[in-house]
Amino acid sequence: MIKAWFAIPFWQRVLGAFALGVLIGVIHPDIAQALRPLGTLFINALKMLVAPLIFFAIVSAILQLGSGEKAGKIGMQTIGLFLLTAVIASVIGLSVAQLLDITPSPDLVADSNYEPKVVPGPIEVLLSFIPTNPFAALAEGNVIQIVVFAALVGVAINQLGEVAKPVAAVMSAGAQVMYRITKMVLELTPFGVLGLMAWVVGHYGLASLTPLAAFIGAIYLACLLHILLVYGTMVRLAGMSPWFFFKSVFSAQLVAFTTCSSFGTIPAAHQAITEKLGVQKEYASFVLPLGATINMDGCGGIYPAIAAVFIAQIYGIPLDWADYMLITLTATLASVGTAGVPGTAMVMLTVTLNAIGLPLEGIAFIAAIDRIIDMARTATNVTGDMAVAVVLGRKQQSADDDAKAQLG
């Protein structure tokens, strides 16, 4: 029986669990909600991996990349691609919001439990990048601080050369150990997906989504268009079949969709692009944690754009082209400026609404179904991380091969 289970392709096991979870949630909501511990166990296992995996993987990646100049170049290219796709995501979000009728339902009621998010200032965000205690950052899972500290450790080891070779060996071995543990944990994916999807459908119920159906539909459509058109085009230009790319990363997309955690999906995304798409581990280990921190096409591009139009319609406030440009600008900048801030999507939306003068109280109308929306947002973000990693990985690999050919 165990052999028969593992004989089924991994993505089919995950997709089957996804469908079964939805079915149980519709037919037996009580049983479905009782399955939530399966999902919680899976999320906890993923969270267990994140801090040590990111630390060892980034240090190991920088050691393999060599000079700090090369790592810096790849870092700038990564950030540049993320900003470009964020702008495109905002445009797609605004276009979908204008083309579809997302006029709020008369039955729409604000969430009485909603509490406005406090928007941190730029200085506060910048200061939060540097850990006062790197061990505390590891213990708390503060990803942006772990990334910064790991990068400094990697650069320092490279600069010390022969003296730091024993430390470099430990870091490389640590990365390999974490990759192996990751492989073990990801075998739990079908069970985690089953528990999470059953709980989501059983908890919310399909009837509760009716008043916000147009808004949810617009978010999902914009995310789907962005994934297929933008990311599909990116990987095609990098010389890879979009169909092959999406088929290979599908299981990681499902993990992102059900867990709603970009950081938690790093292990699944790393495995998908290194084992199935051939991206070298040093590039995957460098790009994915950075993308999970600052790449917010779903949270910072599509979501604020559509939500701003929706909230403006609730209050009967007209928006003009200048407002749309401001939405695109603030959403793009906020995607980088709020890196590492908890509740990023809501913070980004708060920034966008403030910029164009819309009432923040409007967020209360959509806060209740944030989990449903977050599933699409996270899947979009993670797909973007993987697409950028593939593009840069193939580009750098080609450059490395050319350099070796010239030396040879």
N, C-alpha and C positions, 0 to 999 in steps of 0.2 A: 504493500500500500504506500509506504514511504517512497519507494522507488518510482511508483506511478505518479505520485504528487510532484516529485522533482523532474519527472520526464516532461511535464507540461511547461511550456515556455513561461518565464517569469512574468512577462507583461500580461499574459493570458490569465495567470493566477490572480494577479492584482486586479485586472478588469472584472473577472468573475466575482471576486470579493466585493468590489465596488457595486456591481449590479445587485448582488444578493443583499447587501446592506440597505440599499434603497428599497428593495422589495419588502424586506422585513420591517423597515420604518413605515411603509405605507399600510401594510396588512396588520402588523402587531406593534403599535407604538410603544406599549409598555415593555414588551420584551426587548424592543430595539434600544430603549433608553437604558435597560439593564446591561446591555452589551458595551456601554461606554468604557468600563475599565479596560477592555481590550485595547481601545484607542489610546487611553491614558498611559497604559503600560508601554505602548509603542512610542508615543511622544517622549516619555521619560527616557527610554532607551536612546532615542535620537539626541535628546538634550545632553545625555551623558557623554556622547561622542564629540559634540561640537567644539568645546574649549580645547581639549588635548589634540583633536584632529587638526584644527586650524593652526594651533601653535606649531606643532611638529611639521605640518605640511608646508606652511609658509617659510619656516626656517630652512627646511630641506629644499624648497623651490628656489630660494635665493642662493643657496649654496650651489645648486646646479646651474642657475642662470649665470653665475660668475660675477662679473663686475657690477658695481652699483649702478653704473651708467646704463647697462642693459636692462636691469630691473626697473629703473626710473623711466626708461623709454617705453617699456611695455605697460607700466602703470599709467603713463600719460595717454597712450593709445587706448587703453581700457576705459579710462574716465571719459575720453573724447567720444568714444562709441556710445557709452551709456547716456551722455548728454544729448547726443544726436537722436537716439531712439526715444528719449524722453520727450523731446520737442515733437517728434512725429506722433507719439502716443497722445499728446494733448490735442493735436490737430484732428486726429482720428476721433477722439472722444467728443470734441465740439461738433464735428461733422455729423456723427451719429445722433447726437442730441438734437441737432437742428433738423435732420431728415426724418427722424421718427417722432411720433406723437407721444411724448412722455408726460403729458399733462397730468398732474396729480389726481388721484381718485377722491371723490367727495368723502369716502369712508376713511381717509387717511387720518390717523391720530398720532400725536407726538408721543415719544417714549418718556414717561414721567420719571424714569430712573436716570435719564441722561444728565451727565455733568460736563460742562464745557472744559475742553483741554486747555492747559496753560502753555502758551507758545514760548519756548526758551529763546533768549536773545542770541545773536550771532557769536558774541564773546563767550557766553555760557556753553554753547555747542562746541566751539573751538577748544575750550579748556577741557571739555569732557573727552577729547581724543587722547589725551596723555594720562596714563594711569599713575596715580600717586603710589599705588601698591600693585605691582603686576600680579602678585599671587592672589590678591583680592579680586582683580579683574578676571583671572582664570576661574576662581571659585564662584563668582557671580555670573560668569558667562557673558561678560561685557565684550562683545565681539570686536568693536572698533578699537578698543584699547588693547585687546589681544593681538590684533593685526599690527598695530603700531609697534608694540613691544617685540613681537616675533620678527618683524622686519629689521629692527635695530640689532637684535641678536644675530640674525643672518648676516647682515652687513659687517658687524664686528668680527665674526668668525672668519669671514672672507678676508678682511684686512689683516688679521693676525697670522694667517697662513699656517705654517708648519706647527707653530706653538699650539694652535687650537684644533689640530686634527683629531685628537681623542673626543673633543666635544662635538665636532662635526659628525664623527662616526655614530655617537650616541643619538644625535638628532635625526640622522638618516635612518637608523634602526628604529627609533621611536615612530617615525612616519610609517615605516613598513608594518610595525605592530598595529598602529591605528587603522591602516588600510585593511588588515586582516580582521580586526574586531568589527570594523564597519561592514565587511562582507557577511559576518555572522549575524549582526543585528538586522541587516536588511532582509534576511530570510523571514523575518516576522512581518514584513510589509503587508501581505494579504490579510493577516489577522487584524492588524492595526487599522487598515482601510475599512474592513468589514465593521468593526466596532464604531469607528468615527462616522461613517456614512449612515449607519443604522440610527445612531444617536441624533445626528443633525436632522434627518427626515422625521424621526419619531418625535423629537422635541418641538420643532417648529410647525410641522404639519403643512400640507400643501395649501390649505384654506387660508392660513394666516399670511401667506405671501401675495394673495390676490390684489389688495389695494396698491401694492408696490410692484406689481408684475411688469409694468412698462419700464420702470426705472431699472429693475434687475435685468430685464431682457436687453436693455440698451447697454448696460455694463458688460454683459456676457458677449453680446455681438461685437462690441468695440474691441474687447480683449481677443476674441477669436480672429477678427480681421487683422489686428496688430500681429498676432502670432503667425498667422499664415502668410500675410503679405510682406511684413517688414522682416521678421526673422527668417522666413522662407527665402526671401530675396538675398539676405545677407549670406546664408550658407551656400546658396546657389552660386553667388559671386565668388565664394571661397573655393568653388570647385567640388561641392558636395551636393548630392541629390537631396532636395528638401524632404521627399518621401522617406528616404533612408534616415535622415536626421530625426524626423518626428517619430518614426517607428522606433528608433533606438532610444529616444529619451522619454517615451510614453510612460514608462513605469515611474520615472522621476517626477513627471508632470502630475501623475495621480497622487504621489506622496505629497507634493506641494499643495494640490487641490484639497486633499482631505485634512492635512495637518495645519494648513494656513501658516506655515513657518518657513521663511526663506532660509534661515539659519539651520533649522532642523532638517531641511532637504539637502543640505550640502553633501552629506555622505552619499545619498542616492544619486545626486547629480554628478558627483565626482566619479562614482562607479560607472555610470552610463556613458560619459564622454571619454573616459580613459579606456574602458574595456570594450565598448561597442563602436566608438567612433575614432579610436586611435590617437586621441589627444595626449601628448606627453604629460606625465604627472606634474612636472614642475610648472607647466603653464596652467593646468587645471587647478592646482593648489594655490596659485597666485591669483588667478582671475575670479574664481568662484567666491571666496570669502569677501573679496573686494566688491563683487557684484551684489552679494547678499546684503552688504552694508549700504551701498549708494545707488544701486540700480533699482529704481522704483517706477517703472513704466506703468504698471497697473495701479499702484498706490498714489503715485505723484504725477502721473500724466493723464490717464484715462478717467480715473475715479473723480478727482477734483473738478475736471472739466464738465463731466455729465452731472455731477452732484450740484455744481454751482448753477447750471442752467435749470435743474429741477427745483432747487430752493428758490431761485428767482421767480419761477412760475408759481410756486406756492404763495409767495407774498405779492405777486402781481407786479414785479419790478422788471422793466424792460432792460435788456442788455444790448449794447452796440458793439461795433467792430473793435473799438478801443478796449472795451472790457474783455473781449475775447483774446486780444493780444496780451493783455495784462494777466489773464488766466494762464495762458501758455508760458509766459515768462516766469511768473511766481511759482507755478507748479514745477517747472524745470529746476529752478534754483533751489526750491524747497526740498527737492529729492536728494540733493547733496547736502544742503544746510541742516537737515534734520537727521542726518545719518546717525544711527545708534540711539536715537531717542525712542523710548517705549511708546506704543500706540502711534506709530509713524503716519499711517493713513489719515487718522483723525487730525493729527497735528498739521499735516500738509493741507487738508481741507480747511482748517481754521485759518491758516496763512492766506490761502486763496480767497476765502470769503472776506477776510479783513481787507485785502488789497482792493477788492472791487466794491466794498461797502455793503455787502449783504449781511443780514442778521445771523449771528452765530447760533441763535436759538433754532434755526432751521435744521441744524444737524440732528436735533432730537427726533425729527420725523423719519430719519433713515437709520438711526443708531440701532434700533431693535433688530434689524436684519443685516447688521454689519458682518456677521459671521458668514452669511450666505454670499455676500459680495466679496468678502475677503478670500474666499476659495478661488474665485476667478482672478482676483488681483495677484495673489501669490503665485498661482500657476503661470501667469504672464511674466511676472518678475523672474522666476526661476528659469523659464524657457529663454528669456533674454540673457541671463547669466551664461547658460550653456551655449547659446548661439555665439555670443561674443568670445567665449573661451575657444570654441571651434574655429572661428574666423582668425583670431590672433594666434592660436596654436598652429594652424596650418600655414599661416603667413610666416611665423618665426621659424617653423621647421623648414620651410622652403629656403628662407634666408640662411639658416645654419647649413643646409645641404650645399648651397651655392658656395658658402665660405669654405667648407671642407673640400669641395671640388677644386677650388682655386689653390688651396694649400697643397692638395694632392698632386 
